[in-house]
């Protein structure tokens, strides 16, 4: 009999479809399977209540729905199918002999949760070969860790409990479905507990069925085998609306002493915590609190809700702060600093009594946490007289250089812990608090102390300390801290202004201008008080702000002048004069009234540029008096505005608005406010005799080329690219600005207008010839040359026009020098396009980034060559023996992956499986993979039509590889043409093993392209089995036969709606369709595919 509509709906978990076709209940398919069996195979527990009439039915081999649920590890389904417990198969199938039980299948497949459910009902039963469930667990061919299953079956007895009462199971079934009427019908059979101790009330609470809970109140305060209550199960799932219905269970604890509040804190359900106040301060069997549980997993936002538990210690003396330090939860550390100074009282997790949070962080290699804790806990010793510095040196894995640097000068003077119970703003202020000597300095604004001139080591990596020291490089590394304040409310900009750090003020002005400290002072006021005239000039955009005493910057300057004497009086007089000169700020057009001007920044080519503020941000406002411009000038202004408004790119200045005022006769352009430009930065470097690194040059080239590529694609040419027009954003990006003479190309790609800045203009412009967008690439080459050498490549226009090339770049890598030389080709046809420049620079940037991540040992063993197009983290390399290999850097996998078992991965040896010679986890979320070098893939071979013989040969090789992997208990999880590599002699090699996992690690997240996932994955099943790899191999075979995938939508995958491959051997077509069988149980194994192809 063919599949019924009911079977198909159950297989997909389509409840409405099941309800519509209930008249087909009891019908069986060609292999005897029922709709209930289909639902159980795919884990659709919600369908089981509708199909209860099929409970007990068996297919042609005697398999029941419970057996399929057990085989696939679907515990929710197995719980509802316990009425089938005790049944045994009638025929050998799928390597299981007749007489096999559901318990044996769960044991063989390593599903401990299902084993716990079935053990009381099926222990002691034996199959036709005399094997028990314990034997199946001990002799399973599946990989993975069977410890839990074997422990459960170690004392497998022979006395079995009968299947549970039918009505009790039906109550559970109705509860899982949220069927209120069904619950009401069977509620008289409440208080039944399944083999794991679960009651109907617990199931309702776990699902969040608030309408069922009141009907089951007779089960309140019952506990399952782990001691858990319905309240705990509801909270663990975040069902806050169930809590008031289950409040009678508040305060109860499970076998480990956990409360519902602890479950909420650990699982991240902040909505539940306020409703469980009476459980605050309770401790589990280890003395741990809910706050400690939250700290373990990093739920820092829960800490204010659990504030009463701050300072508590568990039975080993550990605090929430210690747990946060141990597990690397930096955000929690910042909220728990009031616990600093506490020490462990007993041995715990390998740490002796006396251990501190700082010691834990040092051993576990958490540098950011060490930096936060050092001032509070430095110098403390454990019971063995060890300090944090000694713990850092005993660290077992990862690079500890940063930790050792932080602890190198570990002192003994500690600052007291901050008080608990701070407001949110006070907490933020405390995050970046300076040490005690810095606090004293802040109260004496006119003086300087050695502590400020030589800040302690721990502050070197903060934005505030970098501002104090005037360290621009450190500032750029920590711009993400902009806006943070110290304990007095001062920002980095305020510190810099108070000390006269002009360049720091210029850099931080767009990010922190117009903020106020605890007494209402702005950075301008600090600059005024410090007598720093140049900083005052940079901060005039704050001139309109008054402090809490209603004093303006002008008032502060006047008062300082009156109090000063000698040279200081002269300085303050200049500042008073500067502030008294009120700029005549123009009125903006009505459509820009949300912005107000605060100070003059400078004069541009077409008008004045002002600092402005509005809509919560600082901006630059170009205001041009149209009266001084002819029609051509006005047109250029409008053209700049039109171009900017049509552009959206991270490396091009962002236009926030434009406007014209006919009465004032002005044109206004509002853009984001940048920190400066490349011209000013290059000038600063020249004065400091500091050169740009190769990586900095490549970065500038990459970012500007990216902007030019975008512009050229939109048919815009900048025509005035130079350092002064490459702006520097607050986050360090190069941003292309000043589009005053930019041109939009018409039908022709050529221009003839003489435009630009002479040293950066291409030779064809100087010669009066027609030119195209390559002039922008020439200008970029000039800028790159200037960054490398500190001088222009050509001394005058004559040298630009002459045929002689620019002087060679000495002391720079040959690839960089040669590429800049290409950009400076006198013939525009020889120059690369902007896209070509970006591609090369992107590759160099990726190489530099990867190299920076390499450990010293990797740098000694491997040398990067080229990257792969579209794969920036994959490189061809050579090892120390000059043997080619491939290096890839991938994120550390979140779920099950062979990357978590590098030894097993490197031990794989098969001619059709990629060889992994090195797998290194750097401990920072990245994994470095070194594999054999195979330059071409099956995707490359598919550019031509393959013959039947070639396809069969490829399939046989791939099936051999899968047979080997499946025999090792591994599923590949992702097979596609680009992941199949080709050896030099054309042999197919399975790659992409970083996606692979052990079969026992299922369920796993689906990976790869959606249309390459088998139907069981489309329907919500998450357990990868070898049959999923066979499906993927079938898709690949179809693609080899036809040149395309058989499906274009997920619905087609679910229906297996694909025509057979045409014009191919019938035996090949039959095999492909067998591999693409919708039912995973009917697909051939890899071994069967090999045999089939071997016969043919």
N, C-alpha and C positions, 0 to 999 in steps of 0.2 A: 504494500500500500504506500502511496506517495505521502509526502508531508501534508499535514492539514494546516489550515490557517491558524488554528489554536497552537499547534506546535511551533510555527514560525513566530507567533506573537510571544509565546513563553520563552523562546530562545533569545529574543531581543529584549525581554523584560518589559514588553509593551502591555501595561495593565489594561488599558482600554481595549486593546485587541483581544486580550484574554477574555475579558468580560463579554465582548461581542460574540465570541465563538464558543461559549461554554456548552453549547449543544453538542460539541465534538469531544467532550470529556470521555476518556476511556478508550479512545481509538489509538491504535498503535501503527507506527511506521514500518518500513520494509525490514528493519532489523529489530522490530518489537519495541522500539523506544516510544515513550509517551511524552505528552507535553510537560508533565511534572519532571520527567528525567531531563528534558531539554533545559528547563528552568534551573534544576540543580547543577547541571554541568556548568552553566554560565553564572552561577551564584546569585540568581534572582530570587532571593528569599521572599520578596514581596508578592510573588506570584503563587507561592505554595498554599496560602489560605484559600485561594480560589480553586485550587486543583486537588483538594484533600481527598476527593473520591478516587484518585489514582494512586493514593498511598498503598503500598504493598505490591503493586504490579511490577513485573520483571520483564526484561527484554529477552532476545533469543539466547543470550549467554547466561541469563539468570541475574543480570545486574539490576539493582534497584536504584531509585533516585538517591537514597542514602549513600549507596556505594560510590556513585559519581561525585556526590558532595564531599565524601571522605577522600576520594582520589585527588580531587582538585583543591582540597583544603578549605572548603567553604563551610566554616563552622556555624554561621548563622543558619544556613540551610540544614545542616546536620541536626541542629538542636530541634528543628521543627519536624524532622523526619524520624525521630527515635522510635516510632511505632514499627518501623521496618527493621529495627535491631534484631539480630539473631538469624536473619536470612543469609543464605550462602549461594554462591554462583553455581550454575549447573554445567557449564562447559568451560574449557580452557580458552582464555581470551586475553590479549594484550600482555602476554607473559605470566598471567596469573592462572594457576590451575583451578579446576573445579573445586568447589567447597570453600573458596576464598570469601572472607567476610569484609564488611566495611572497615572494621578495626584493623585488619591485616593490611588493607590498602592504605589507610592513613599512616600506619607504622612504616610501610615500605616507602611512602612518599614524604615521610618526615614532617607530619603535621601534628605537633604535640597538642594543640587546643582541641582538635577533633578526637585524638586518642583519649584525652581526659573524659570527653563526653561518652565515648563508646565503651570504654574499658569495663564498667560495671555490668554491662549488658552482654558483652561478647567475649570476655576473657575466658581462656581455656578451650575455645573452639579450635578445630584443626582442619586444614584443607585436605584434599584427596591424597596429598603426598605426606601427610602427617605433620605439617608445619604449623606452628602457632604464630600469633602476632609478634611475639618476642623474636622468633626466628626470622620473620620478615624484616624486622628492624635491624637485626644484626647482620643480615646478608643482603641488604638492599644495594642495588647497582647505582642508586642516585648518589651524587656527591653531597658534601656539606656536613655540618655538625649534628650528629644524631644524639648528643648527650641527653637532652631533655626527654626525647621519646624513649630511649633505652632505659632511663631512670624510671619512667612511669611504668614500663613493662618488666622491670627487673624481677619483681615478685608477682608476676601474673598468676593469678589463681585459677581455679576451675569452677568456683561457685559463682553463678551468674544471677543477676537480678532480672526478673521478667521485664518485658517492655512496659513502659509506664501506662497508667490508665488512659484510655482513649480520650475521655472528656477533659482530663488535665492537660493533655497535649493540645487538644483543640482550644483550650483556654489560652495557652501560650501562642498558638497560631493566630488566633483572633487578636491577641494583644499586639503582636508584631505587625499586623496589618492595620492597627488602629481602628478595628471594627468594634465600635462601642456596643452595638446590639449583640454581637457575638460574645463579647466579654460579659455582658449582662446575662446572657443565656447560660454561660458555663461558670459564672462566678462562684457558685456553690462548691466548685472543685478547686477553689483557691488554696493557697499554702502548699501546693505541690512544688518541689524543688527538683530541677533536672540534675544529672550527675555532677555538674559544676556548682550546684547550689542556687542557680538562678530561679527567681520566682517571676510570676506574671507582672507583678508591680515593678520589679527591677527592669524587665524588658520594656515596659511602658515608659518608665522614667528615662531609660537610656535612649529611647526614641523620641522623647519629648511629647508624648501623647497626654496632654493635660486633661482631656475628657475621660480617659480611661482610669487615671490615678484614683479619683474619689471612689470608684466602684471597687477598688482593690485595697482599700484602707485596712482590711483584715490582715494584710501581709506586712504592715508597717513594722519596722524594727527587726525584721528578719535579715539574716546575713548570708551571703554565699560562701563558698569554700575558702575564699580569700578574706572573709570577714567584711566584705563590702556591703553597704546598704544601697537601697534605691536612691537615696539622696546623693550619695557619692557618685553613683553612675550617671545621674542627671547632671550633676555639676561637672563631671569630667568631660561631658559633651557640650557644656555651656548652656544648658537649658535652665536659665534663671527663672523662667515663669513657672517651673515645677517646684521651686524651693519652698514657697509658702504652703504648698499642699503636703510637703514632706517634712515640715519643721519639727515634727515629733522625733525625727531621727537626728536632729542637730546635736552635736557633741559626741556622738558615737564614733568609735575608732575601729579600723580593720585590724587584721592580725599583725600588721607592721606598725600599728599605732597611728596610721594616717587618718586625718579627718577630711570631711568634705572640703573645708577651706584649703587644706593642703593640696588637694586635687585641683581645685580652681587655680591656685597660685602656680602650680607646676605646669598645668596645661594651658595657661594663658587666658583665662576667662575672667576678665576684670569686672564684668557685669554681675558676676555671682558674689564677689568678695564682700560688698557692703551688706549683703543679705545674710551673711554668716558671721556677724560680729561676735556672737557668743562663743565662737570657737577660736577667737584670737588668743594668742599666748599658750594654747595647748601644744604639747610636744608629742612626737611619735616615740617609738621604742628606743630610738637612738638619741632622743633628746632634741630632735630637729623641729623647727617651727615652720609655719607657712612662709614666712619671710625668707628663710633659708632656702626653701624649695624654689621660690621665685628667683632668688639670686643665682641658684645653680644653672638655671636656663636663661637668665638674662632679661627677665621681665622687670626692668627698672621702673616702669610707670606704676607698678603695684606697690612700690616701697612706701609712698605717702599713705596708702590705704592700710598698710600693716605697720605703721610707725610705732605702735606700742610694743612691737617685738624687737625693735632695734636695741642692741646691747645684750640680747640673750645669747647664751652659749649652749652647745649640745653636750652630750655626755663625755665627749673628748675635748671639750673646751673650744670647739670651732664656732665662729660667728658667721653670720650671713656674709660679711665682708670677706672672710677667709674662703668661703665657698665660691664667691664671685671671683676672687683672685685665682683660685685653683682652676676654675673652668674658663678663665679669660674673659669675663663679662665686664668690660670697661665701663659701660654706662651705669651699671649697678654700683661699681666702685665709687663713682662720683657722688652717689646719693648716700653712701654708707660710711663716709670718712669719719663720722663720729665714733665708729667702732675701732678706729686705729689704736694701736698700742696693746690690744688684748692678745694673749698668748694661749696656745693649746695647753691642756692639762694632762693629756694622755697621748700615747702613740696612735696615729691615725693616717691611713693612706701612705704609709712609709715615712711620715714625718714624726719626729720625737716631740715630747713635751717641750713647751717653750717656743714652738714654731709660731711665726707671725704671718700675716697676710702677705707682707713683702717677701718673706722667704719663699712662700708658696709660689708667688708670681715669678720670682727669680728662677726657681727650679723648673717651672713649667714654661719658661721662655715667653713671658708676656711683657715686652718692654714698655708699652704705654702705661700699663698698670704699675710697673716698677717706678716709672717717672712720677705717677700720682702719689704713691705711697711713701716714697723715699724720705721726704721731709718730716713725715710723722713717725716713721718706724726705724730710721737708720740707726745703727749701733746696737740695737737689741740683739740678744743672744739666746739661743735655745739651750736645752739642758745639757747639750754636748759642747757648749761654748762656741757654736758656729754662728756667724753672722750671715746676712743675706748674700754678701759677696762670695762667701764660700759655697753657698747653695748654687749660685750661678755657675760656678766652675764645675759643679757636680752634675749639671744638666745633661740628660742623656741623648737628646736628639735636637736637630736643627742648629742653625747658626746663632751662637750666643754672643757674638761680638758686641751688639748694641747693649745687651744687658750688662756685660762686663764693663763697657765704657761708662754706663750710668752709675755703676757701683764702685768704680775704680777709686773714687775719692769719698767713699762712704764715711760720713762723720759720725759723731756721737750726740750732737746737739739736735734735739727734736722740737718741733713746734707742737703745741697742744692740739688735740682733736677738736674740730668744730663742734658746736652744739647741735644735737638732733632737733628736728622739728622746725627747720628753716622754711621760709616761704619759697615758692618757685623761683622768684627773682633772686633771692638771697642764695639759693642753691647755684644758680647760673653764675652769680658773682664769685662764689667760692671755687668753682671749677678752675678758674684761671688765677687764683690768688697767688700773689708773690710771697716770698719769704718775709720773715719778720723785719729784717733790715730794710727791705724795700718799703714795707708799710711805714717805718719811721721816716724814711726819705720823703715819702709822699706828703707827710705833714710839714715838711720844711721845703717849700717849692723853690726857694732861691739858692739853696745849698746843694752840693753834691758830695756823696760819700764814696769811699772805695768800694762799698758793696754794690753800688750802681755801676761804677766804672768796670768792675769785675764781678758780674753776677755769678751766683753759684751754678755749678754744672747742671743741676736739674732744670734750670730755666732756659737753657740754650735752645731747646726745641719748641719754645712757645712763641706765638706772635708778639706778645707784649715784650718779652725779654729781647727778641730780635729787634724790635722797634727802639728799645732803650740803647742797644749796642749799635744801631744803624746798620745791621747786617741785612742787606737787600736780598741776598740769596736765600737766607733763612726765612725772611719775610715771605718770599714767593712760595716757599715750601708749605707755609702754614696759613695761607690766605683763607682757608676754610674756617679758621677761628675768628675771622673778622666779625666785629660786633660783640664779642665776649668782653666782659669787664672784670677788673680785679675787685678786691673787697671794698674799695672806696668808690667803685663805679666807674673807674677810668678805663678807657679803651687804649689800644695800642697807638692810635692816632694822637690821643691826648698826651700820652707819654712822650711820643716823638716831638710834638709841638712844644711841650714844656722844656725839652732839652735842645731844641733848635736843629733837629734832624731833618733838614730841608727835603732831601730826596725821599726819605721815608714818608714825610707828609704828602709829597706829590703822589706817591704810590697808593697810600691809604685813603686819600681824600675822597675818591668816588665811593668807597665802601663804608666809611665810618663818619663822614661829615654830618653835622647837625645832630649828633647824639650828645647827651648830657650826662654828667656824672652825678654822684649822690647829692651834691649841693647845687646842681643845675649848671655847672660850668661846661662850656664847649671847648673843643680843641683850640679855637681862636683865643678864648680867654686864657688858656694855659700858655699859649704863645705870647700873648700880651704881657702876662705876669712875668714870664721868663725873659722878656726883653729881646725876643727873636724876630727882628723886623721882616726878614725874608719869609718866614713861616706865616707871619701875620698877613703878608700880601697874598699868600697862597690860600688863606682861609677866610677871605673877606665874604665868602658865600654864607658865613655864619653870623654876619654882622647884625642881623635883625633879631637875634635871639637874646633874651635876658635870663639871668639866673634866678634862683629862688628868692633872692633879696631884691629882685627887680633891677639889678645893676646890669647895664649893657657893657659890651667890650670897651666902648669909649669911656664909660665911668671907671672901669678897672684901670685903663691906661692913665687916666687923669690922676687917680688916687696913687698909682705907682710913681708917677712923675713927681707928685708932691712929697712923697716919702723918700725918694732917692736923692743922692748927691753925687758930685763928681761926674765921671764918665757915664754912669748909669742914668743920670738925669738927662744927658744929651740923647742917649738911646731912646728913652721913654718919650722925649719931646718929638722925635721923629715919628714914633708910633702914633702918638696923639694926632699929629698932623696928617698922617696916613689915614687914620680912621675918621678924621673930620672932613676929609675930602669926599663928600658923598657923591658917588657916581650918579650921573643923570641916566637912570635906567629907562629904556624905552617901554612904552605900553604895548603889550602883545595883542594880536588879533583876538576877537571874541572866542573863536573856536579853540584857542590855546589858553584860555583864561584859567585852566586848571594848573598851569605852571606859573611860578613867579621868579623873576630874576633876582639874584642875590649879589653878584659881583662880576667884574670884568675879568675874563681869563686872558684875553689878548686880541690882537688884530689878525684877521685872516685876509686872503686875497680879495674877497668880495665884501668884507664888512667885519664888524666886531663879533667876538665870540664871548658869550656870557656863561657863568655858572647859573644853573637854575634848580628849582626843586618843585616837585609836584607828583601826584599819584603815588606817593610813597617812595620816590626814588630821586637820586641826584642826576641831573642831565646837563648836556651842553646845548646851548641855544645860539645858533648863528643868526644874527639880525643884520640885514643888508638894507641900506638906504637906497631905494631904487632911483632916487633923483640924480644920483651920480653915475648912473649906468645908461648906456644907449640901448637900443632895441636888441642888439646882439648880446649885450651883457645880461639883460633880463631873460633872454631866451636860454642862456647858459645856466642861469640859476634854476629856471623851471625844469630844464633838462636834468640837472643834478637831482632835483626833488623827485621827478618822475622815475628816474633810474633807481634811486634809493627806496622809494615806496614799493617798487616792483620786486625788490630783492629780499630774500630770506636765507641767510647763510651765516654760520657761526664765525666766519673769518672776514665778514664784511660789516662795516659800521651799520648799526640798526637805526633806521629812521622811525621816530615815534610820532611824528606829525609835522605838517607844514601849514603855513597860512600867509595871507597877504592883507595889509591894511591900506586901503586906497587913500584914506585921510592922512595917515602918517607917511604914506608912500614907502612902506617897508615890506620886505619879504623875510619870512622867518622859517628856519629849519631846526627842528628839535631832534637830537640824537642821544644815544647813550653816552655817558661821560666816561672817558678812558683815563688811564693813569699817566699817560705820556706817549711818546712816540719813539721809534727806533733811532731817529737822528739824535735825540737827547740822550738815549741810552748808550749809543755808540760814542758820543762825545764824552760821557762820563767814564766809559771804559778806557778811552784814549788817555784821559787825564790820570786815571788810576793805573795806567800801563797794564791793563787786564785784557787779555785776548778772549775771543769767543772759542768755545770748544767745537770740534767737528760736529758733535751731536746737536749743538745749538744752531749751527748754520743749517744743517739738514732740516731741523724742525722749522725754522723760519721759511726755508725754501718750500717745504711740504705744505705749510699752512697757507702761504701766499699763493702757491700754485693751485691749491684746492679752490681758493677764492677766484683765481683767474679762470680756471676750468669752468666754474659755475657761470661766470660773467660771459665768457666766450660762447658757451652753449646757448646763452640767451641773446647772443649777437651784440654784446656790449664790449667795447674796448676802453680800458682805463686811460691810457695815453700819458699819465703823469705819475707813474710808479717810482717812488723814491723813499728813502728812509723817513722823511718827515711825514709822508702819507701812509706809513705803516704804523698804526697806532697800537698801543699795548693795553689790553683790557685788564681789569682788576684780577682776573684769574690766570693771567699770563699769556693769553692767546694773542697772536698777531692778527690785527684787524685792519683791513684795507679801508681807507677813508679818502675824503676830498675828491668827489666825482665832478668837480667844476668843469673839467674839459673832457669828460668821458664822452664817448660817441656810440650811438646805436647804429649798427650796420644796416644799410638798406638792402636792395637787391644785390648790390655788389659787395664783395668782401674787402674792397680796397678803399683807401682814403688818401687825400692829398694835402690836407691842412697842416701847416707847420705848427706843431703844438708840443708842449712838454717842458721839462727842465733840462737844459743843455747837456750836463754830464751824463744824464741817464737816457738821452734820446738815441735811438738806433741810427746807424749811418745812413739808411735810406731816407729818413726824415731830414737829416742835415743836408742831404744832396738834392732835396726837393722832389724825390721820386714818390710814386704811389707806394703805399705801405698797407699792411694788414695787421691782424692781431698778434703777429709774432713780435711786434715792437714791445709788447708787455713782457714777453719772455726775455728779450734783450735786457730790459731794465731790471728784471729780477736777477739776471746774471751779474749785472753791475753791482747791485746791492749785496749779493752773495760774495762777490770778490772783495768788496769793501769790508764786509764782516770778517773775512779771512785775513786781510792784510792791514786794515786800518787806513787804506788809501784807495783812490779810484784807479781803475785799470788803465785809463787813458788820461794824459795830462791836459789835453785840450781837444777842441773840435777837430782840428787837423789830424790828430792821432786817431780819432774815432773813424774818420773817413778813410785814412790810409789802409792799405791791405794788410799791414803788419798786425799780427795777433797781439793780444794783451800779454804782458810779462807772465811767465809761468808762476804758479803758486808754490812757493817753497815751504817745506815743512808740513804739507797737508797730504792726506792719503791720495794715491793716484786716481782712485775712482771719483773722489770729490773734485779734484783739480780738473780731470778730464771732462767731467759733466758740466762744470761751470764754463769751461772753454767752449763746449758745444753751444751753450746758451749765448755765448758771445761771438758766435760765428758771424762774420761780416755779411755773408749771403743768407738772407732770411730762410731760404729753402733748406739750409743745413741745420737750422735750429730745431730743437724738439718742440712739440706742442706743449701747451700748459698741462694737458692730461698726461703726456709722456713724462714731464718733469715730476708731476705728482706721484705717478706710479713708482718711479725710481726712488724718490725721496721717501715714500711710504715704506718701501722695502728696506731702505737703510734705517729708517726709524724703527721698524719692527725688529731688525737684526740687533740694533743697539739695545732695544728694550729687553729682548731675550737674553742677550749677553750679560746685561746688568743683573739678570736673575740667576745666572749660572754661578754655581759654587766654584771655588778656585780649582778643585779637582776636575770639574767638568771642563773648565776653560783649558786645562792642560791636556785633556784627552780628546776634545772635539773642537773643530774649527768650522764655523758657519760659512756657507757659500752663497746660495740664492734661496729665496722663498718661492712658494708656489702661488700663482695668481689666484686670488680669491680666498687664499688660506694664509693669512698673515702670521699665524703662529706655527707654521710648518716649514721646515728648512731642509735643503740638502746640505749635508755636512761631510767632513772626512774625519776619521778617528786618528789616533796617534800613529797608526801604521799606514796612514794615507788610504785607508779603505773607505769607499763611499758608504754613507748611511743616511738615515732620515731622522731628524729630531723634531718632535712636536711637543708643544706645551699646552696642556688642557687643564680646565678647572678640576679641582678635586671632586669626585663624584659624590652627589648627595645621597643616592640610594645604593643598592647592591651593584657592585662592579668588580671585575677581575683586577682593576687597578688597586683595590683594597687588599689583594693577595699577590703582591709582586713576585714572590718566589714561585707560586704555581704558574703565573703568566710566563715567567722566563724559562720554566722547565718544559713548556710546550714545544715539541719537536715533531713536525710532520711536513712533508714537502708541499702540501697544499694549505698550510697555515702559516701566517706571517710570524717570523722569528723576532721576539723581543729580547734584545740584549741588555737593556738597562731600563729600570723603572725607578724613578726617584721622587719621593714626596718631599717638597721643601718645607712642609710644616706651616705654610702660609696660604694654603688653599690652592696650590698649583702642583701638577704632576708633570715631570719631564720624562718623555718616552723616547727611547732610541731603538729603532728597528732597522732591519735589513733594507737596503736601497733597491727599490723597484720603480723606475721612472714612469712606466706606462700602466694604464688601467684597462679594464674590460670596456669601459666607456669609450676609450680611444679606439679600440678594435671595432666598436659598433658603428663607426662612421661609414662602414661599408656593409653590404648584405652578407651575412654569414651563411655558409652551406649547412645542410643538415648534419653532416659528419662533424663539422667544427663545433656546432652547438652541442651535439651529444658528448663530444670530447670535453668541452668546457663543463658541462653539467656533471659528468662523471667525476672530474677532478674536484669540483666543488662539493659533491656529495661525499667523496672520500674524506675531505677536510671536515665536513659536518659529522660524519660517522665517528671520526677520531675525537672531536670535541664532545659530542653527546656521550661517548663512552667514558669521557673524563668528568661527566656530570655538568657540562657547560652548555648554555644556550647562547648563541651569538647575538640574537635580538635585532640585528640590523644588517641586511644584505642588500646591496644595490650596485649598479655597474661601477661607480667610482670608488667603492670600498673593496672591489675585487682587483687585485694587482696582477700584473703579468710578469713572469720571470723573463730572462733573456731568451730562453728557448720556447716561450709562449705558454708555459705552464700557469694555470690559474692558481692564485694564492688568496685565501680568505684573510682580509684585513679588518680593521675596525674593532679589534678585540677590546678596546677601552669601553665599548658599550656592552660587552658580554658580561654574563654573571653566572654563578652557580645556579643550577635548577632549584636547589634547596633554598635559595635566597628569595624565591618568588613569595608573595607578589612583588612585581617591579613596576616602576613607571614605564608607560609606553615610550619607545624611543623611535627616532627616524621620522620619515615623511608619513603623514597621516594615511595616504592612499597605499602605503606599503605594509600597513598593519593588517593582520588577519582579521576576519569577521568577528572572532570571539573578543578581540580587543575593541573593536568598534562598538560592541554591545556591552561594554563595561567590565568585562573580565580582565583581571590584571595579572593573572599567573602565566608567565611565559613557560611554555613547554617546548620540547624539541619539535613538535608539530608546527609551532609558529615559524621556526626556521625553514621547515619544508614548504610552508606557504610562501615565504619570502623567496625561496629558491624557485618555486613555481612561477612567481611573478617575473623573476629575472629570466627564466626560460621563455616565458611568453614574450618578453621584451626582445630577447635575442631572435625570436622567430618573426616578430612583426615590426620591430623598431619602435614600439610604443607600449605604454601600460594598458592593461585591459579595462581599467576603470577611470572615470573622470570625477566621480562623486563618492562620498562615503555610503550613500544609499545603495549605489551599484555594488560596492564591496559587500554590504550586508546581504544583498540579494544574490551575490555571485552572478551578476548580470553582464556577462562578457561572451562575445562570440568566439568559437574555436579558432585558433590560428589557421590561416589559409595557406595553401600551396606548400604544405610541409608533410613529411612522412606521417602516415597514420599512427604508427607506433609512438612517434615523438609527440604528436598531438594528444594521444591517449594518456601518456605519462604526464604531460603538462597539466591536463585537466584533473588527473588524480591528485597531483600536488596542490591544486587549487580547490580541492574539495572543501565545501563550507563546513562540514562536520570534522573537527580536528581528529576524531577517533578513526576516521576512514582514510586519512592521508597515509601514504607509505612512509616508512621510516627511512632514514638516510641509507641504512644498509640495504633496504629493498630497492631504493633508487639505483644504488651501485650495481646490485645484482641484475636489475632490469637492463641497464645500459651495457653491462658486461655480456649479457646473452645476445644483445643486438649488435 
